[in-house]
Amino acid sequence: MLDTEGRWTVLVATVLLIHTIPHAHAAPAACRLTHADIDGDGAKEVVLENGFLRATLEPSSGGRAARVEYKPGGVDLTCFGPYRGTRPGGLFGDRITTQSFPGDYLEATAAVAVVKNTPDEVRVRLTSRGQGGQAANLIIEKEWALARSRSSLEVAATMAYRTGMTDPKDRIRTGLWWQHILRVGKTGSQQGFRNTYSLPLTNGILQVPFVPQARNHFEQDDSYVRNPARGWIGTVAQPGDGAAPVGAVFSLDYSQLLHYYICMVPGMLEFPTVEWYYQKVNLRDGETCRTKVSLMPFRGLDEVTGAHGGIVGRLRFD
């Protein structure tokens, strides 16, 4: 590298990449989709499963992912409550930026439609509608997908404004807002491990540690992180007892991102929330906006400095 005074400096970098796409060393297990009352609560769940992941979706709780078990790491990437409600938590909790907590969608009952169910790929669409005002005509759809050869969970979302009147003067201005409890812990347990959250900002990568049962507190701009530099956010956990680090990263469309948000206060002893807001859009009657997110689990990385296109990586200068 040439510095401002014309002197050369040699930089040595260590690069470690984890692919979430190919696993060619063994034939992956076939995909499966189940729509049944798995937990005996009287409401049907949707389970998407392949050789790497088992994702349990709760249509009766807004179509959130209640559990995402990462089989190679032997961990669950999320959990449900209790915190601020009867069934909070999970991944991909639907909110909109023009409603305060909890809003219309977190506890809405989502309609279920199986899109594809083959050994190579499973897809299911969960659809929720708001309850009052203009939100009663605002529909949020999430199409979840697992492929046989991938260890990532794909989510394609659509937010549509449909009154049935097709009135060109009728419009809504709002933004999609996703809330997650992304925390790595033992499968079937609410208790997580020590997690460190990483957010790429314009002034570097912000690392936010979280220790279960400690009085953690994130004190930045009232929990808002307003200067994102890339479209990813993730966590790395230390399971202990000599086990390799395990983590997961959300990869999202940076061009649509507004800012991140981390709710981490002393009373939240078991997990924080990890959230992001999308930019507001103007939707006329009949119009839609779309976005996609990949949830990419991994093991073996003790730090994340980048993620994109099915790859999670660490770049460290020695």
CORHUJO-V338423 format. One line per field, one symbol per residue. ss: DSSP state (h for helix, s for strand, l for the rest). phi: phi as a letter, one per 20 degrees, with the letter a starting at -180 (. if undefined). psi: psi as a letter, one per 20 degrees, with the letter a starting at -180 (. if undefined). Layout:
ss = ???
phi = ???
psi = ???
//
This chain:
ss = lslllllsllllsssssssllllllllllllsssssllllllllssssslllsssssshhhllssssssshhhlsslllsllllllllslslssssllllllllllllllssssssslllssssssssslllhhhhhssssssssssllllsssssssssslllllllllsssslsssssllllsslllllslssssssssllsssssssllllllllllhhhssllssssssssssslllllllssssssslhhhssssssslllllllllssssssllsssslllssssssssssssllllllsssllsssssssl
phi = .eefdneecedddddcddeddecffbfffffccccaffdmendfddddbcfdccddddgfcmmeefbceeffemcdebadiealqfcfomdmffccfecefemedfdfeefdcfebbcfeacbbddcccfdbmfffdddddcdebcdgecddddcddcdcdcenelefeebcdacfbddcdebebfgndffdefdceccedfdpeedcecdgmeefbddcllnececfdbebbbbcddfnlmffgcbbcedcfffefdaebceccgfeedaeddcbdeffcedfgnecccbccdddebboeeadcabalncdbcdcee
psi = ppaijjqpppppqpppqopjfpmiiqoqqqqqppnrnhjkjiqprpppqaihqopoqnhiljkqohqnpoghikrpiarqapplrhmraaqloprqijqrpiaihhjqopqpopgpnrhhqqpqpppqqrhqbhhijoppppoqppqhjqjqppppqpoqooiiiloiiprqorqqpppqnoppaqpjqhprrpqpppporikaoppoqpoqjrmqpomolkiqnjlqirmqpaqpqnhakjqqqqaqppprohhipfrrpoonrhinihqrqprqpqqqqoorpiqqqqrqqpooqrqipjqpiqpqkjpprpppp.
//
